[in-house]
């Protein structure tokens, strides 16, 4: 089991037993602590509204029911840790929830307490920057799992806009066939929107094909994790300049050779 918390002492450590209880009970694979945003005194009114709005967007994208999706106080059992793969360099909180909602990971939430703020966040300079980066993260992860829905929705919107402009041009042309090219700019705009819709539709097809390859890669990576865990392979070192991990094969004799 893995328990994760932020480094700013935001969460009450005494709530760890409450956080892991659904996993120990067997009703959840991943548990997210609900900070109950409305009760946090140092959160401004605007920030509370943005938190609620962002959590609603993530719930729609992930098909989960978590009230506080940006909470960093959470617990995972082995199955959830093996399946979820965070690739974002800014925030794992939203990415792992969307992934969990799309995978076979049971997600629950429990109310947790928070400590008074001791310093400002060092992850982002302002609320605006935080919102922008989270929006990009949500779009990136959701488009990986639902590329057809994302790009074909855009194609439908731009296609309908192009159709409306074409109809407007045709009506004007029928009513004034000798008026000259006064509305030629509408025809050009409609053509640009129509081409954009075609490109977005093609991107949706390409994204769907890439999604199939991503699923194969994700399942392969999950399988590799399980094999490494069973064999006791030590984790890799990703820190620049860190010494390489000891070679397990060099430390242990070949078991098959010994048996022969």
C-alpha positions as CSV (number, residue, x, y, z in Angstrom):
1,X,0.0,0.0,0.0
2,X,1.2,3.5,-0.8
3,X,0.1,6.7,1.1
4,X,0.9,10.0,-0.6
5,X,0.8,13.5,0.9
6,X,2.1,16.9,-0.1
7,X,5.3,18.4,1.2
8,X,3.7,21.6,2.6
9,X,2.2,20.0,5.7
10,X,-1.3,20.8,4.4
11,X,-2.9,17.5,5.5
12,X,-3.4,16.1,9.0
13,X,-1.2,13.0,9.3
14,X,-3.4,11.5,11.9
15,X,-6.0,10.9,9.2
16,X,-3.9,8.3,7.5
17,X,-5.8,5.4,9.1
18,X,-9.0,6.9,7.9
19,X,-7.5,7.2,4.4
20,X,-6.4,3.6,4.1
21,X,-9.5,2.0,5.8
22,X,-11.5,1.5,2.6
23,X,-8.5,-0.3,1.0
24,X,-8.1,-2.5,4.0
25,X,-11.8,-3.2,4.0
26,X,-11.5,-4.2,0.3
27,X,-14.0,-1.7,-1.0
28,X,-11.5,0.5,-2.9
29,X,-8.2,0.4,-4.8
30,X,-7.5,4.1,-4.6
31,X,-8.8,6.6,-1.9
32,X,-8.6,10.4,-2.2
33,X,-8.9,12.6,0.8
34,X,-11.7,15.2,0.6
35,X,-10.5,18.4,2.2
36,X,-14.0,19.8,2.3
37,X,-13.0,23.0,0.4
38,X,-15.8,25.1,1.9
39,X,-14.3,24.7,5.4
40,X,-10.8,25.8,4.6
41,X,-10.4,29.4,5.9
42,X,-7.4,30.5,3.9
43,X,-9.0,29.7,0.6
44,X,-10.5,32.7,-1.0
45,X,-14.0,32.7,-2.4
46,X,-12.7,32.7,-6.0
47,X,-10.4,29.8,-5.3
48,X,-13.2,27.8,-3.8
49,X,-15.3,28.4,-6.9
50,X,-12.5,27.4,-9.1
51,X,-11.8,24.2,-7.0
52,X,-15.4,23.2,-7.3
53,X,-15.5,23.9,-11.0
54,X,-12.3,22.0,-11.7
55,X,-13.4,19.0,-9.7
56,X,-16.7,19.0,-11.7
57,X,-14.7,19.0,-14.9
58,X,-12.5,16.1,-13.7
59,X,-15.5,14.1,-12.6
60,X,-17.0,14.4,-16.0
61,X,-13.8,13.5,-17.7
62,X,-13.0,10.5,-15.4
63,X,-16.6,9.2,-14.7
64,X,-15.9,9.3,-11.0
65,X,-17.7,10.9,-8.0
66,X,-14.7,12.5,-6.2
67,X,-15.6,15.9,-4.6
68,X,-11.9,17.1,-4.3
69,X,-10.0,16.0,-7.3
70,X,-6.9,18.1,-6.6
71,X,-6.3,16.7,-3.2
72,X,-2.7,15.3,-2.9
73,X,-3.6,13.2,0.2
74,X,-4.4,9.7,-1.2
75,X,-3.7,6.0,-0.8
76,X,-3.2,3.2,-3.4
77,X,-3.2,-0.5,-3.1
78,X,-0.8,-2.6,-5.2
79,X,-3.3,-3.1,-8.0
80,X,-3.9,0.6,-8.4
81,X,-0.2,1.4,-8.2
82,X,0.6,-1.1,-10.9
83,X,-2.0,0.1,-13.3
84,X,-1.8,3.9,-12.9
85,X,1.0,5.6,-14.7
86,X,1.6,9.4,-14.2
87,X,3.5,11.1,-17.0
88,X,2.7,14.8,-16.2
89,X,5.6,16.8,-14.9
90,X,3.3,19.3,-13.2
91,X,0.5,17.4,-11.4
92,X,-0.3,13.7,-11.0
93,X,-3.5,14.3,-9.0
94,X,-5.8,14.9,-12.0
95,X,-4.0,12.5,-14.3
96,X,-4.2,9.6,-12.0
97,X,-7.9,10.2,-11.3
98,X,-8.8,10.3,-15.0
99,X,-6.7,7.2,-15.6
100,X,-8.3,5.3,-12.7
101,X,-11.7,6.2,-14.0
102,X,-10.9,4.7,-17.4
103,X,-9.3,1.6,-15.9
104,X,-10.5,-1.2,-13.6
105,X,-9.6,0.8,-10.4
106,X,-12.2,1.3,-7.7
107,X,-12.0,4.9,-6.4
108,X,-13.4,6.2,-3.2
109,X,-13.1,9.4,-1.1
110,X,-13.0,10.1,2.7
111,X,-13.2,13.4,4.5
112,X,-9.8,14.5,5.9
113,X,-8.6,17.5,7.9
114,X,-6.1,20.2,6.9
115,X,-3.5,22.2,8.8
116,X,-3.2,26.0,8.8
117,X,-1.1,27.3,5.9
118,X,2.5,28.0,6.7
119,X,3.7,29.3,3.3
120,X,2.6,30.0,-0.2
121,X,2.7,27.2,-2.8
122,X,6.0,26.9,-4.8
123,X,4.4,24.9,-7.6
124,X,2.8,27.9,-9.4
125,X,3.1,31.7,-9.1
126,X,-0.6,32.6,-9.2
127,X,-4.1,31.1,-9.3
128,X,-4.3,31.9,-13.0
129,X,-1.1,29.9,-13.8
130,X,-2.5,27.0,-11.7
131,X,-5.8,27.0,-13.6
132,X,-4.0,27.2,-17.0
133,X,-1.7,24.3,-16.3
134,X,-4.5,22.2,-14.9
135,X,-6.7,22.8,-17.9
136,X,-3.9,21.7,-20.2
137,X,-3.3,18.6,-18.1
138,X,-7.0,17.7,-18.1
139,X,-7.2,18.1,-21.9
140,X,-4.0,16.2,-22.5
141,X,-5.0,13.2,-20.4
142,X,-8.6,13.1,-21.5
143,X,-7.7,13.4,-25.2
144,X,-5.4,10.3,-24.7
145,X,-8.3,8.2,-23.5
146,X,-11.1,9.8,-25.6
147,X,-9.5,11.2,-28.7
148,X,-12.6,10.5,-31.0
149,X,-14.9,12.4,-28.6
150,X,-12.5,15.3,-28.2
151,X,-11.6,15.9,-31.8
152,X,-14.9,14.9,-33.4
153,X,-16.7,17.2,-31.0
154,X,-14.5,20.0,-32.3
155,X,-15.1,18.9,-35.9
156,X,-18.8,18.9,-35.3
157,X,-18.8,22.5,-33.9
158,X,-16.6,23.9,-36.7
159,X,-18.5,21.9,-39.3
160,X,-21.9,23.3,-38.2
161,X,-20.4,26.8,-38.1
162,X,-19.1,26.4,-41.7
163,X,-22.6,25.1,-42.8
164,X,-24.3,28.1,-41.2
165,X,-22.0,30.5,-43.1
166,X,-22.5,28.6,-46.4
167,X,-26.3,28.8,-46.0
168,X,-26.1,32.5,-45.2
169,X,-24.0,33.1,-48.3
170,X,-26.4,31.0,-50.5
171,X,-29.4,32.9,-49.2
172,X,-27.7,36.2,-49.9
173,X,-26.7,35.1,-53.4
174,X,-30.2,33.8,-54.3
175,X,-31.7,37.1,-53.1
176,X,-29.1,39.3,-54.9
177,X,-27.5,37.3,-57.8
178,X,-26.1,40.4,-59.4
179,X,-24.9,42.2,-56.3
180,X,-21.3,41.2,-56.8
181,X,-18.8,39.6,-54.5
182,X,-19.7,41.7,-51.4
183,X,-20.0,38.6,-49.2
184,X,-17.1,36.7,-50.6
185,X,-15.3,36.9,-47.3
186,X,-18.1,34.7,-45.8
187,X,-17.5,32.1,-48.4
188,X,-13.8,32.1,-47.6
189,X,-14.5,31.9,-43.8
190,X,-16.8,29.0,-44.4
191,X,-14.2,27.1,-46.5
192,X,-11.6,27.6,-43.8
193,X,-14.0,26.3,-41.1
194,X,-14.9,23.3,-43.3
195,X,-11.2,22.4,-43.8
196,X,-10.6,22.8,-40.1
197,X,-13.5,20.4,-39.4
198,X,-12.0,17.8,-41.8
199,X,-8.6,18.1,-40.1
200,X,-10.1,17.7,-36.6
201,X,-12.0,14.6,-37.8
202,X,-8.8,13.2,-39.2
203,X,-6.9,13.9,-36.0
204,X,-9.7,12.1,-34.1
205,X,-9.1,8.9,-36.3
206,X,-5.3,9.2,-35.8
207,X,-5.8,9.7,-32.1
208,X,-8.0,6.6,-31.8
209,X,-5.4,4.5,-33.5
210,X,-2.7,5.9,-31.2
211,X,-5.0,5.2,-28.2
212,X,-5.0,1.5,-29.2
213,X,-1.2,1.5,-29.2
214,X,-1.2,3.3,-25.9
215,X,-3.4,0.7,-24.3
216,X,-1.0,-2.0,-25.6
217,X,2.0,-0.2,-24.2
218,X,0.3,0.5,-20.9
219,X,-0.7,-3.2,-20.4
220,X,2.8,-4.2,-21.4
221,X,4.3,-1.8,-18.9
222,X,1.9,-3.1,-16.2
223,X,3.0,-6.7,-17.0
224,X,6.7,-5.7,-16.7
225,X,6.0,-4.1,-13.3
226,X,4.4,-7.3,-12.1
227,X,7.3,-9.4,-13.3
228,X,9.8,-7.1,-11.8
229,X,7.9,-7.1,-8.5
230,X,7.8,-10.9,-8.5
231,X,11.5,-11.3,-9.3
232,X,12.5,-8.6,-6.8
233,X,14.1,-6.3,-9.4
234,X,15.3,-3.1,-7.8
235,X,13.8,0.2,-9.1
236,X,15.8,2.2,-11.7
237,X,17.5,5.5,-10.7
238,X,16.3,8.5,-12.6
239,X,18.2,11.2,-10.8
240,X,21.0,12.8,-13.0
241,X,24.4,11.7,-11.8
242,X,23.0,9.0,-9.5
243,X,25.1,5.8,-9.4
244,X,23.6,2.9,-11.4
245,X,21.5,0.3,-9.7
246,X,23.5,-2.9,-8.8
247,X,23.2,-5.6,-11.3
248,X,21.1,-8.3,-9.7
249,X,22.3,-10.9,-12.1
250,X,25.9,-10.1,-11.2
251,X,25.1,-10.5,-7.5
252,X,23.2,-13.7,-7.7
253,X,24.2,-17.0,-9.4
254,X,22.2,-18.4,-12.3
255,X,19.6,-20.6,-10.6
256,X,19.0,-22.6,-13.7
257,X,22.7,-23.3,-14.0
258,X,22.8,-24.4,-10.3
259,X,19.9,-26.7,-10.9
260,X,21.7,-28.3,-13.8
